[in-house]
Amino acid sequence: MYAVPPPKAVSAPRTPAEVRKAAAVLWSGGTRYRVTDPTSGRSVRLDVASNGVRQRLRLQTPRLVIWLGGSSKSPTPTFVCVQIPPARPSCDPPAATKTTAQEAILVATRPLLQYAQLIAPGTLTDEHVQVTTEAGYPVGCLQGKSKSGLGHVRLCTTRDGLLTEVDYKGARIQAISVKTAVTSSDLAPPA
């Protein structure tokens, strides 16, 4: 019988360099985020599912639900679906609706897309890492003041690239639940 080493303890990144390295990893799984608008203080829900190649975003506001599917192999979305409850989802919206839906998702996901620029070496003053737990995971949170006028910046991530929080200029995206594996239905258009 062979001895099997015990699994490594799950730990959070503890230095700015470790947080930057962890945040650059493409995480696979599903994350439900609360996205808070800095002006109104209102929140919407953003669900992100990824298996490394395929992704699906689902943005839910009080009046509208938008799905956007994509692949890392193409800059063009594989599907855009819109639902104005109580109507059923439509995956064949008019071109203008499709463009508006894509823009809404881009606005909501901007902090998740721009975080690398926010935390690049030399972009923060007084940078430090706070180790904590978010959404049930140990995370390292890189914090500091932006040199480019974006105010206080905070980015929290696990070692394997799960972003649990991105804050800057009053905008805030925070993970409220996580699942480590996604299924094909998590990546598909709405039924």
C-alpha positions as CSV (number, residue, x, y, z in Angstrom):
1,M,0.0,0.0,0.0
2,Y,1.3,3.4,-0.9
3,A,1.2,6.4,1.4
4,V,-0.9,9.2,0.0
5,P,0.2,12.7,1.1
6,P,-2.6,14.7,2.8
7,P,-4.2,17.3,0.6
8,K,-2.7,20.8,0.9
9,A,-4.6,23.0,3.2
10,V,-6.7,25.6,1.4
11,S,-5.2,29.0,2.1
12,A,-5.7,32.5,0.9
13,P,-3.2,34.5,-1.1
14,R,-1.4,36.6,1.5
15,T,0.8,39.1,-0.4
16,P,0.0,41.6,-3.2
17,A,2.0,39.5,-5.7
18,E,0.1,36.3,-4.6
19,V,-3.3,38.1,-5.0
20,R,-2.3,39.3,-8.5
21,K,-1.1,35.9,-9.6
22,A,-4.3,34.2,-8.2
23,A,-6.6,36.8,-9.9
24,A,-5.0,36.0,-13.2
25,V,-6.2,32.4,-13.1
26,L,-9.3,31.6,-15.1
27,W,-11.7,30.0,-12.6
28,S,-14.2,27.4,-13.7
29,G,-17.5,27.1,-11.9
30,G,-20.6,29.2,-11.1
31,T,-20.7,32.4,-9.1
32,R,-23.8,34.5,-8.2
33,Y,-22.8,38.1,-7.6
34,R,-24.6,41.1,-6.2
35,V,-23.7,44.2,-8.4
36,T,-24.3,47.5,-6.6
37,D,-24.6,50.7,-8.6
38,P,-22.5,53.5,-7.0
39,T,-24.9,56.3,-7.9
40,S,-28.3,54.8,-6.9
41,G,-27.1,52.2,-4.4
42,R,-29.4,49.7,-6.1
43,S,-28.3,46.1,-6.7
44,V,-28.9,43.6,-9.5
45,R,-27.9,40.0,-9.6
46,L,-25.3,38.7,-12.0
47,D,-24.7,34.9,-12.4
48,V,-21.5,33.8,-14.1
49,A,-20.9,30.2,-15.2
50,S,-17.7,29.0,-16.9
51,N,-16.1,25.8,-17.8
52,G,-12.9,27.4,-19.1
53,V,-14.0,27.5,-22.7
54,R,-17.8,28.3,-22.6
55,Q,-19.3,31.0,-20.4
56,R,-22.8,32.2,-19.7
57,L,-23.8,35.5,-18.0
58,R,-27.3,36.1,-16.6
59,L,-28.2,39.6,-15.4
60,Q,-31.4,39.9,-13.5
61,T,-32.9,43.3,-12.7
62,P,-36.3,44.0,-11.2
63,R,-37.8,44.5,-14.8
64,L,-35.5,42.5,-17.1
65,V,-33.5,39.3,-17.4
66,I,-30.6,39.0,-19.9
67,W,-28.6,36.0,-20.9
68,L,-25.3,36.2,-22.8
69,G,-23.5,33.1,-23.9
70,G,-20.0,33.0,-25.3
71,S,-16.8,31.1,-26.0
72,S,-13.2,32.0,-25.3
73,K,-12.6,31.0,-29.0
74,S,-14.8,33.8,-30.4
75,P,-15.4,37.5,-29.6
76,T,-19.0,37.2,-30.9
77,P,-21.6,36.0,-28.4
78,T,-23.1,32.6,-29.1
79,F,-26.5,33.7,-27.9
80,V,-28.3,36.8,-26.4
81,C,-31.6,36.2,-24.8
82,V,-34.0,38.7,-23.1
83,Q,-37.0,38.3,-20.9
84,I,-39.4,41.0,-19.7
85,P,-41.4,39.1,-17.0
86,P,-44.0,37.7,-17.1
87,A,-43.3,37.0,-20.8
88,R,-41.1,34.0,-21.7
89,P,-37.5,34.5,-22.7
90,S,-36.7,35.4,-26.3
91,C,-33.4,34.3,-27.9
92,D,-34.2,36.1,-31.1
93,P,-34.6,39.7,-30.0
94,P,-34.5,42.6,-32.5
95,A,-31.0,43.9,-33.3
96,A,-31.5,47.0,-31.2
97,T,-32.6,45.0,-28.2
98,K,-29.7,42.6,-28.6
99,T,-27.2,45.6,-28.6
100,T,-28.9,47.1,-25.6
101,A,-28.7,43.8,-23.7
102,Q,-25.0,43.3,-24.5
103,E,-24.3,46.9,-23.3
104,A,-26.2,46.3,-20.0
105,I,-24.2,43.1,-19.3
106,L,-20.9,44.9,-20.2
107,V,-21.7,47.7,-17.7
108,A,-22.6,45.2,-15.0
109,T,-19.5,43.1,-15.5
110,R,-17.0,46.0,-16.1
111,P,-15.4,45.6,-12.6
112,L,-14.8,41.9,-13.4
113,L,-13.3,42.7,-16.8
114,Q,-11.1,45.6,-15.7
115,Y,-9.8,44.3,-12.4
116,A,-6.3,43.5,-13.8
117,Q,-5.8,47.2,-14.6
118,L,-7.1,48.2,-11.1
119,I,-4.5,46.0,-9.3
120,A,-1.5,46.1,-11.7
121,P,1.8,46.7,-9.9
122,G,2.3,50.4,-9.2
123,T,-1.4,51.4,-9.6
124,L,-2.2,51.5,-5.9
125,T,-0.7,53.5,-3.0
126,D,-0.8,52.0,0.6
127,E,-1.5,48.6,-0.8
128,H,-1.9,45.7,1.6
129,V,-3.7,42.4,1.8
130,Q,-6.4,41.4,4.2
131,V,-7.0,37.7,4.6
132,T,-10.6,36.8,5.3
133,T,-13.5,34.5,4.2
134,E,-16.1,35.4,1.6
135,A,-18.8,33.1,0.2
136,G,-17.4,30.3,2.3
137,Y,-13.8,30.5,0.8
138,P,-10.5,31.8,2.2
139,V,-9.6,34.8,0.2
140,G,-6.8,37.4,0.0
141,C,-8.1,41.0,-0.5
142,L,-5.7,43.4,-2.1
143,Q,-6.6,46.9,-1.0
144,G,-5.2,50.4,-1.7
145,K,-5.9,53.8,-3.1
146,S,-5.9,54.1,-6.9
147,K,-3.3,56.5,-8.4
148,S,-5.6,57.1,-11.4
149,G,-8.5,58.5,-9.4
150,L,-10.7,55.4,-9.0
151,G,-10.7,55.9,-5.2
152,H,-10.3,53.0,-2.8
153,V,-9.8,49.7,-4.6
154,R,-10.5,46.2,-3.1
155,L,-10.2,42.9,-4.9
156,C,-10.7,39.6,-3.2
157,T,-9.7,36.2,-4.7
158,T,-9.1,32.6,-3.8
159,R,-5.8,31.0,-4.8
160,D,-7.5,29.3,-7.8
161,G,-8.9,32.5,-9.3
162,L,-12.4,32.8,-7.9
163,L,-13.1,36.5,-7.6
164,T,-15.3,37.1,-4.6
165,E,-15.3,40.9,-4.6
166,V,-14.3,43.8,-6.8
167,D,-14.8,47.4,-5.5
168,Y,-13.7,50.7,-7.0
169,K,-15.1,54.1,-7.4
170,G,-18.2,53.1,-5.4
171,A,-19.0,50.2,-7.8
172,R,-19.2,46.9,-6.0
173,I,-19.5,43.3,-7.2
174,Q,-19.6,40.7,-4.4
175,A,-20.1,36.9,-4.6
176,I,-23.2,35.7,-2.7
177,S,-23.0,32.1,-3.6
178,V,-20.6,29.7,-5.4
179,K,-20.8,26.3,-7.0
180,T,-17.5,24.6,-8.0
181,A,-18.9,22.7,-11.0
182,V,-21.2,23.7,-13.8
183,T,-23.4,21.6,-16.0
184,S,-24.3,22.0,-19.6
185,S,-27.6,23.5,-18.6
186,D,-25.7,26.2,-16.6
187,L,-24.0,27.2,-19.9
188,A,-27.1,26.9,-22.2
189,P,-29.6,29.5,-23.3
190,P,-32.8,29.7,-21.2
191,A,-35.4,27.0,-21.8
